[in-house]
């Protein structure tokens, strides 16, 4: 949580300098530049917390969202986070890969969740949007990510009509997805 938010939240520190003195003696743990957690806070994923603190519309996407839903065996090297195109990419210290998604479709399939081990909210794309994005960005992500996630999602009872509805609203997605559904079917 940013230092300013801790000060507004009624922490014992009454000034910024008092806060930093308390942080220096271990009352707070620095996650990233300007982002601190109380040292007795529950364990949480610091990259997720940093992303949520750095951009109000931060949304977990692509391989990171697919891994969250257990639709891929791939372990992302960095947390994939989408922000609306035209937004400034935040400076971060954690392993965060920022992606700029079109503003007109940014909210498609987006929900919010509480980051486990904290009370901080972050956006996350649902399984259908994450699979569709994997197909849309297959040139840079690889063709296997979307195909394997689709196979796992279908094995859990996913409905192709729901996926195709989302894919129809994203460019370069519906055709490759339809061909893969036919090949898997």
Buried (B, 14 or more C-beta within 10 A) or exposed (E): BBBEBBBEEEBEBEEEEEBEEBBEEEBBBBBBEBBBBBEEBEEBBBBBBBBBBBBEBBBBBBBBBBBBBEBBEBEBEBBBBBBBEEBEEBEBBBEBBBBEBEEEBBBBBBEEEEBEBBEBEBBBBBBBBBBBBBBBBBEEBBEEBBBBBBEBBBEEEBEBEBBBBBBEBBEEBBEBBBEBBEEEE
